[in-house]
Amino acid sequence: MNLLACIHQHLGGLTTPTLNELGDALKRISDASKNIAPYIKEPNQYPYGRHVIYKNDVLEVIVINLPPDKETAIHDHGESIGCAMVLEGEVLNTIYHLNEHKIERSSSYLVQHGECFFSKPGLIHKLTNSQSERMISLHVYSPPLQNMATFQEQGNYNQSVS
């Protein structure tokens, strides 16, 4: 089964998914994700490639291509929950928190090929690829992303719509 058909089969019927349901669906989709190549976009406006490959009223699915020695901005996902699976390479997920309106690093952990990581509403993080090969991941968010904020290490933040 092709990737989009598999995504529709495992995610299309969800109405109010939980983090566990998103994670379970991503694991079931992982076999079809071997055919991810047509959905990988090179970086354009961001230091990473970002391609929304599926979206409905309940969720959206995004393929991220994070090149070697690149990272995302520090950001949140608005009111969305999310789950992502690393399909190629590995990525460092760094978690932040707000302390008196200043952003502070809380923790970091490495997510390896085939592993998932989760995002609850309000989670602030960034993804870093410090490897010599690209990192490809498949992300699913519910509801679809909107009202995301980006942050600077110095504590400033900007509201943006994704």
Contacts in CASP RR format, 6 or more apart in sequence:
PFRMAT RR
TARGET T0000
AUTHOR 0000-0000-0000
METHOD contacts of the structure
MODEL  1
MNLLACIHQHLGGLTTPTLNELGDALKRISDASKNIAPYIKEPNQYPYGR
HVIYKNDVLEVIVINLPPDKETAIHDHGESIGCAMVLEGEVLNTIYHLNE
HKIERSSSYLVQHGECFFSKPGLIHKLTNSQSERMISLHVYSPPLQNMAT
FQEQGNYNQSVS
1 9 0 8 1.000
1 32 0 8 1.000
2 32 0 8 1.000
2 35 0 8 1.000
3 29 0 8 1.000
3 32 0 8 1.000
3 33 0 8 1.000
3 35 0 8 1.000
3 36 0 8 1.000
3 39 0 8 1.000
3 53 0 8 1.000
4 53 0 8 1.000
4 54 0 8 1.000
5 32 0 8 1.000
6 28 0 8 1.000
6 29 0 8 1.000
6 31 0 8 1.000
6 32 0 8 1.000
7 29 0 8 1.000
7 32 0 8 1.000
7 53 0 8 1.000
7 54 0 8 1.000
7 61 0 8 1.000
8 54 0 8 1.000
10 25 0 8 1.000
10 28 0 8 1.000
10 29 0 8 1.000
11 17 0 8 1.000
11 22 0 8 1.000
11 25 0 8 1.000
11 29 0 8 1.000
11 54 0 8 1.000
11 59 0 8 1.000
11 61 0 8 1.000
11 140 0 8 1.000
12 56 0 8 1.000
12 58 0 8 1.000
12 59 0 8 1.000
13 58 0 8 1.000
14 21 0 8 1.000
14 25 0 8 1.000
14 58 0 8 1.000
14 59 0 8 1.000
14 142 0 8 1.000
15 58 0 8 1.000
16 58 0 8 1.000
16 142 0 8 1.000
17 25 0 8 1.000
17 58 0 8 1.000
17 59 0 8 1.000
17 81 0 8 1.000
17 142 0 8 1.000
18 81 0 8 1.000
19 81 0 8 1.000
19 82 0 8 1.000
19 83 0 8 1.000
19 118 0 8 1.000
19 120 0 8 1.000
22 59 0 8 1.000
22 81 0 8 1.000
22 82 0 8 1.000
22 83 0 8 1.000
22 118 0 8 1.000
22 140 0 8 1.000
22 142 0 8 1.000
23 83 0 8 1.000
23 85 0 8 1.000
23 116 0 8 1.000
23 118 0 8 1.000
23 140 0 8 1.000
25 140 0 8 1.000
26 83 0 8 1.000
26 84 0 8 1.000
26 85 0 8 1.000
26 116 0 8 1.000
26 138 0 8 1.000
26 140 0 8 1.000
27 85 0 8 1.000
27 116 0 8 1.000
29 138 0 8 1.000
30 85 0 8 1.000
30 87 0 8 1.000
30 114 0 8 1.000
33 85 0 8 1.000
33 87 0 8 1.000
33 138 0 8 1.000
36 63 0 8 1.000
36 87 0 8 1.000
36 88 0 8 1.000
36 136 0 8 1.000
36 138 0 8 1.000
39 51 0 8 1.000
39 53 0 8 1.000
39 63 0 8 1.000
40 49 0 8 1.000
40 51 0 8 1.000
40 63 0 8 1.000
40 65 0 8 1.000
40 136 0 8 1.000
41 49 0 8 1.000
41 50 0 8 1.000
41 51 0 8 1.000
41 63 0 8 1.000
41 65 0 8 1.000
42 49 0 8 1.000
42 65 0 8 1.000
43 49 0 8 1.000
43 65 0 8 1.000
43 67 0 8 1.000
43 70 0 8 1.000
46 72 0 8 1.000
46 73 0 8 1.000
47 66 0 8 1.000
47 67 0 8 1.000
47 70 0 8 1.000
47 71 0 8 1.000
47 72 0 8 1.000
48 64 0 8 1.000
48 65 0 8 1.000
48 66 0 8 1.000
48 67 0 8 1.000
48 70 0 8 1.000
48 72 0 8 1.000
49 64 0 8 1.000
49 65 0 8 1.000
49 66 0 8 1.000
50 62 0 8 1.000
50 63 0 8 1.000
50 64 0 8 1.000
50 65 0 8 1.000
51 62 0 8 1.000
51 63 0 8 1.000
51 65 0 8 1.000
52 60 0 8 1.000
52 61 0 8 1.000
52 62 0 8 1.000
53 61 0 8 1.000
53 62 0 8 1.000
53 63 0 8 1.000
54 60 0 8 1.000
54 61 0 8 1.000
55 61 0 8 1.000
55 144 0 8 1.000
56 144 0 8 1.000
57 143 0 8 1.000
57 144 0 8 1.000
58 142 0 8 1.000
58 143 0 8 1.000
58 144 0 8 1.000
59 140 0 8 1.000
59 141 0 8 1.000
59 142 0 8 1.000
59 143 0 8 1.000
59 144 0 8 1.000
60 140 0 8 1.000
60 141 0 8 1.000
60 144 0 8 1.000
60 145 0 8 1.000
61 138 0 8 1.000
61 139 0 8 1.000
61 140 0 8 1.000
62 138 0 8 1.000
62 139 0 8 1.000
62 140 0 8 1.000
62 141 0 8 1.000
63 136 0 8 1.000
63 137 0 8 1.000
63 138 0 8 1.000
63 139 0 8 1.000
64 84 0 8 1.000
64 127 0 8 1.000
64 135 0 8 1.000
64 136 0 8 1.000
64 137 0 8 1.000
64 138 0 8 1.000
64 139 0 8 1.000
65 134 0 8 1.000
65 135 0 8 1.000
65 136 0 8 1.000
66 72 0 8 1.000
66 91 0 8 1.000
66 127 0 8 1.000
66 129 0 8 1.000
66 134 0 8 1.000
66 135 0 8 1.000
66 136 0 8 1.000
66 137 0 8 1.000
67 129 0 8 1.000
67 134 0 8 1.000
68 129 0 8 1.000
68 130 0 8 1.000
68 131 0 8 1.000
68 132 0 8 1.000
68 133 0 8 1.000
68 134 0 8 1.000
69 129 0 8 1.000
69 130 0 8 1.000
70 128 0 8 1.000
70 129 0 8 1.000
71 126 0 8 1.000
71 127 0 8 1.000
71 128 0 8 1.000
71 129 0 8 1.000
72 126 0 8 1.000
72 127 0 8 1.000
72 128 0 8 1.000
73 126 0 8 1.000
73 150 0 8 1.000
73 151 0 8 1.000
74 94 0 8 1.000
74 96 0 8 1.000
74 103 0 8 1.000
74 124 0 8 1.000
74 125 0 8 1.000
74 126 0 8 1.000
74 150 0 8 1.000
74 151 0 8 1.000
74 152 0 8 1.000
74 153 0 8 1.000
75 124 0 8 1.000
75 125 0 8 1.000
75 126 0 8 1.000
75 148 0 8 1.000
75 149 0 8 1.000
75 150 0 8 1.000
75 151 0 8 1.000
76 122 0 8 1.000
76 123 0 8 1.000
76 124 0 8 1.000
76 125 0 8 1.000
76 148 0 8 1.000
76 149 0 8 1.000
76 151 0 8 1.000
77 119 0 8 1.000
77 121 0 8 1.000
77 122 0 8 1.000
77 123 0 8 1.000
77 141 0 8 1.000
77 145 0 8 1.000
77 148 0 8 1.000
78 121 0 8 1.000
78 122 0 8 1.000
78 145 0 8 1.000
78 146 0 8 1.000
78 147 0 8 1.000
78 148 0 8 1.000
78 149 0 8 1.000
79 121 0 8 1.000
79 122 0 8 1.000
79 143 0 8 1.000
79 146 0 8 1.000
79 147 0 8 1.000
80 119 0 8 1.000
80 121 0 8 1.000
80 141 0 8 1.000
80 142 0 8 1.000
80 143 0 8 1.000
80 144 0 8 1.000
80 145 0 8 1.000
80 146 0 8 1.000
81 118 0 8 1.000
81 119 0 8 1.000
81 120 0 8 1.000
81 121 0 8 1.000
81 141 0 8 1.000
81 142 0 8 1.000
82 118 0 8 1.000
82 119 0 8 1.000
82 139 0 8 1.000
82 140 0 8 1.000
82 141 0 8 1.000
82 142 0 8 1.000
83 116 0 8 1.000
83 117 0 8 1.000
83 118 0 8 1.000
83 119 0 8 1.000
83 139 0 8 1.000
83 140 0 8 1.000
84 111 0 8 1.000
84 116 0 8 1.000
84 117 0 8 1.000
84 119 0 8 1.000
84 137 0 8 1.000
84 138 0 8 1.000
84 139 0 8 1.000
84 140 0 8 1.000
85 114 0 8 1.000
85 115 0 8 1.000
85 116 0 8 1.000
85 137 0 8 1.000
85 138 0 8 1.000
86 111 0 8 1.000
86 112 0 8 1.000
86 113 0 8 1.000
86 114 0 8 1.000
86 115 0 8 1.000
86 116 0 8 1.000
86 135 0 8 1.000
86 136 0 8 1.000
86 137 0 8 1.000
87 113 0 8 1.000
87 114 0 8 1.000
87 136 0 8 1.000
87 137 0 8 1.000
87 138 0 8 1.000
88 113 0 8 1.000
88 133 0 8 1.000
88 134 0 8 1.000
88 135 0 8 1.000
88 136 0 8 1.000
89 112 0 8 1.000
89 113 0 8 1.000
89 129 0 8 1.000
89 131 0 8 1.000
89 133 0 8 1.000
89 134 0 8 1.000
89 135 0 8 1.000
89 136 0 8 1.000
90 110 0 8 1.000
90 111 0 8 1.000
90 112 0 8 1.000
90 113 0 8 1.000
90 129 0 8 1.000
90 131 0 8 1.000
90 135 0 8 1.000
91 110 0 8 1.000
91 111 0 8 1.000
91 127 0 8 1.000
91 128 0 8 1.000
91 129 0 8 1.000
91 135 0 8 1.000
91 137 0 8 1.000
92 108 0 8 1.000
92 109 0 8 1.000
92 110 0 8 1.000
92 111 0 8 1.000
92 127 0 8 1.000
92 128 0 8 1.000
92 129 0 8 1.000
92 130 0 8 1.000
93 108 0 8 1.000
93 109 0 8 1.000
93 110 0 8 1.000
93 111 0 8 1.000
93 117 0 8 1.000
93 125 0 8 1.000
93 126 0 8 1.000
93 127 0 8 1.000
94 105 0 8 1.000
94 107 0 8 1.000
94 108 0 8 1.000
94 125 0 8 1.000
94 126 0 8 1.000
94 127 0 8 1.000
94 128 0 8 1.000
95 105 0 8 1.000
95 106 0 8 1.000
95 107 0 8 1.000
95 108 0 8 1.000
95 123 0 8 1.000
95 124 0 8 1.000
95 125 0 8 1.000
96 103 0 8 1.000
96 104 0 8 1.000
96 105 0 8 1.000
96 106 0 8 1.000
96 124 0 8 1.000
96 125 0 8 1.000
96 126 0 8 1.000
96 151 0 8 1.000
97 103 0 8 1.000
97 104 0 8 1.000
97 106 0 8 1.000
97 124 0 8 1.000
98 104 0 8 1.000
98 124 0 8 1.000
101 155 0 8 1.000
102 154 0 8 1.000
102 155 0 8 1.000
103 124 0 8 1.000
103 151 0 8 1.000
103 152 0 8 1.000
103 153 0 8 1.000
103 154 0 8 1.000
103 155 0 8 1.000
103 157 0 8 1.000
111 117 0 8 1.000
119 125 0 8 1.000
119 141 0 8 1.000
124 151 0 8 1.000
127 135 0 8 1.000
127 137 0 8 1.000
129 135 0 8 1.000
145 162 0 8 1.000
146 161 0 8 1.000
146 162 0 8 1.000
147 159 0 8 1.000
147 161 0 8 1.000
148 159 0 8 1.000
148 160 0 8 1.000
148 161 0 8 1.000
148 162 0 8 1.000
149 157 0 8 1.000
149 158 0 8 1.000
149 159 0 8 1.000
149 160 0 8 1.000
150 157 0 8 1.000
150 158 0 8 1.000
150 160 0 8 1.000
151 157 0 8 1.000
151 158 0 8 1.000
END
